[in-house]
Amino acid sequence: MTWLITGGAGYIGAHVARTMAEAGERAVVLDDLSAAVPERLEGMPGPQPVLVRGSVLDRELLDRTFAEHGITGVVHLAARKQVGESVEQPLRYYRENVHGLTVLLEAVVAAGVRRFVFSSSAAVYGTPDVDLVTEETPCVPMNPYGETKLTGEWLVRAAGRAAGLSTACLRYFNVAGAAEPRLADTGVFNIVPMFFDALTRGEAPLIFGDDYPTPDGTCVRDYIHVQDLAEAHLAAARRLPEAGSGGDLTVNIGTGRGLSVREMADLVAEVTGKREPAARVAPRRPGDPARVVASAQLAEKELGWAARHSVRGMITSAWEGWCLRHPGAR
């Protein structure tokens, strides 16, 4: 098998490429490098991925890549991923996330590729009012980013039924951590690097709202280690040949365990040794649900996969990566 990994030089993509290489899978990475670090692909513990610079919007490049490298499966991670940005730039999000997926699927079908793994998101659920989010929980996305991911799922399944593709849509929850420091997240958009950034600058991390109906009043979330997420992609990719022509699978990728934002702030302070200044509370952000925690039972049943890493290990590994890029952070 030779897998095309779109967005494979990004934070999550590089972990997926590394995990697949370590498992002996051949990979070709397609990335426009707009949010990527190409050096992440160096020194992989297995077959070294080939890097092709470009966008999924470029049909000619896609056709050439499929033909030249004998692609037999696709793991599609390339997408715009920031909720706030999606509200400000919805047309860009629909163009890159939905139209880009359409162009990619057209190339997939034309090349006769039959296996397709789609990177989705818990954002498709919106603000679910349930203790555990199952795959049957209604999808009511609250922003253009979530809308594009849900639309992407519809598109992937429809193309799969029409063209005989075996497809998997992975709805993952809050991602953090690093398999090794050089692969760590370089952005400051998710909660763990946001806390690191504030503490490094000597500022108090912000907690948005402490009056939610949760044990300590702060939002509760399901945090998944990026290495566990990468292994879920490998499991899904290897499961697809068993699905048969047109088979599809949609699963949550989470731990089934919730951690409050206050608990996360306290654990970050403990791991980093930076207990001052303490986290401070800001007003709620519009649309933040009180609790979003995955039921991961279907992923375990269908993929034989379950998360292995602890939240403490997630924070520790992320901190090592942060300090590698910010030598004065300690």
Salt bridges, closest charged atoms under 4 A:
GLU22 OE1 - ARG18 NH1 3.89
GLU25 OE2 - ARG238 NE 2.91
GLU60 OE2 - ARG64 NH1 3.87
ASP63 OD1 - ARG59 NE 2.80
GLU85 OE1 - ARG80 NH2 3.11
GLU85 OE2 - ARG92 NH1 3.94
GLU96 OE2 - ARG92 NE 3.15
GLU106 OE1 - ARG59 NH1 3.87
GLU153 OE1 - ARG157 NH2 2.55
GLU153 OE1 - ARG171 NH2 2.75
GLU180 OE2 - ARG18 NE 3.03
GLU180 OE1 - ARG182 NE 2.79
ASP197 OD2 - ARG201 NH2 2.90
GLU203 OE1 - ARG201 NH1 2.56
ASP211 OD1 - ARG284 NE 2.87
ASP228 OD1 - HIS309 ND1 2.96
GLU231 OE2 - ARG308 NH2 2.70
GLU270 OE2 - ARG312 NH2 2.72
ASP288 OD2 - ARG285 NE 2.98
GLU302 OE1 - ARG239 NH2 3.09
GLU320 OE1 - ARG330 NH2 2.93
